[in-house]
Amino acid sequence: MNDDASEDNTGSATAFWRRSQGRLILSSAAILAVGMVVGGYLLGDGLTRAREADRSVTVRGLAERDVMADLATWTISYSASAGNLGAAQSSIDADTNQIRAFFKELGFPEDELQPTAVNVTSYVNDGVRQYTVRQRMSLRTNDIERAQAAVRRQFELVRRGVMLEEGSGMSYAFTQLNSVKPEMVAKATKDARAAAQQFAEDSGTSVGGIKQATQGYFSISARDGDGGGWGASDTPFKKVRVVTTVDFYLR
């Protein structure tokens, strides 16, 4: 009887062990299945989110502003010729005095008008040597209205005997670009977002944050365009322009 009892106990233990192993395998399989389902969901959700995060639109925004130049520069080139160098130089000195008097009468400070270059050439004409002296004077001023008045009266220099050469003219510049940059960049970005919003509405999405942005460069040009050609002059009325390129996320 002892042998039979021992065999029964051994068989029971073996059956119990087999049942335990089966339950363990089933539990492991269930856990593995659940893990695969959850992992698959998370992977799919991650891929969906990645695709959504990668959705974007690239648009451009424009901002323009009319400004008044704050710096005027007038380079005056004039010349005189004579049979000897002294006579040519004396003529140039007389013209220089006329130019200084002209600007003084208009109310410009003396230090705003300065000589910038001088050139002397000579050549022989029918056996007679001739000398030509060329000189440049530059006016640099922030008084734009006074500069415009000088341009309107420049023919008075010709009446005074000053031989103005081609290339003598007033140019205007706007030097306060940094003062308008922030507001113009903001306006261009707003314009870009409006374009992105229109695209999003057409595609059934909405606009998110900025993915990437490029400010672009600022340009300053004549407000009414450059006429060009002989006799054309610069204008103090300028247009500042900037174009930004912005990538917006779509969601």
PyMOL commands that set and color helices and strands:
alter all, ss='L'
color gray80, all
select helices_A, chain A and resi 2-54+85-105+110-112+144-152+155-159+177-203
alter helices_A, ss='H'
color red, helices_A
select strands_A, chain A and resi 56-68+71-82+113-125+128-141+169-173+207-214+218-222+237-250
alter strands_A, ss='S'
color yellow, strands_A
deselect
rebuild
show_as cartoon
